């Protein structure tokens, strides 16, 4: 009995800690502006970010996140985005967009909900966090990054720089290197197309299985209700 009580108390303490972390994350998100944009500062105002990027001729960094529930998002917030190194780099080089999909719907203004979904569909976001880098025109995709347990400000900043500089490096290729790159690119695009088709097929199968499961569960529930009715 004492052991069960101790386990129960431990679970309560654990849940309390998790709730505290979740509440802390929510408080941080509430500080994210919902209008206007300035270099190196997260904002939910995507239109203002695009405008700022064009004015400053700097790339856009879009953070697709689940701010109050996504563990990997919180990891990157803690290990990278909260550091002075990142803040200094971002303030000089990036227009930052914060596109959130939280469980607490009060964290995102209603006017941004549908727009966030459209952006997620546009960039084929499959999980969180997903980081998309766009050129200053707000249209040209430079690349896509993700979270890492080994992430540091230095490593992630290098990834961002490499992604931004990549188009210029490609444009500078000539001769055999250019031909080799084009061939490798074609192979990559074919492999990626195959992968996307496979993922789409698995999603269809998953949806079908879920539908079948729900139908079977409904039969179980109905049979149980009928069985229990004889005991009343």
C-alpha positions, 0 to 999 in steps of 0.5 A: 500500500505504501509503495502504491502511494509512493508511486502515485505521489511520484506520478503526481509530481511528474505530471506537475513538473510536466504541467509546469514546463507546458505552462512555461512554454505557453508564457514564452509563446504569449510573448511572440508578437502577433503584428509587425516584424523586426530582424531576429525576432519571432513574430506570428505576422507572416505578411510583415515578415515577408515585407521585412525580408524584401526591404532588407534583402535577407532570407526568411526563416519559418519555424513550424512548431507545436509550441506547447506540446512538441518536445523536439521544438522545446529542445531546439528552443532551449539549446539554440533559439534562446542562446545569445549566439543565435539571437545575435546571428538572427538579428543580423541575418534573418526575418523570423516567422513563428507558425504555431500549431499548439494544443492551446488554441488561444495561443494563435489568433483566429485570423492566423489559423487557416493561413498557418494550415495553408503554409503547412500544406504549401511547404509539405510540413510532415512533422514538428519542428520543421524549419523552412528557409526562403529567399528574400522574395518570399517565394524561392525555397532555399532549403529545409532543416530539422531538430537534432539532439546534438544541436548547438547554436554554432552547428545550427547557425552553420546549417542555416548559412550553408543552406542560404549560400547553397544557390550561389554555390550551385550557380558557380558550378561549371563543366564536369562538376555541373554535369555531375551535380545535375545527374545527382540532383535528378537521382535525388528528385527521383528517390524523393518522389518515390519516398513521398509516394510511399509515405502517401500510401502508408497514410492511406493504409493508416487511415483505412486501418483506423476506420476499420478499428473504429468500426470493430470497436463500435461492435465491441461496445454495442455487444458489451452494452447488450451484455450488461443490459441483462445485469441491470 
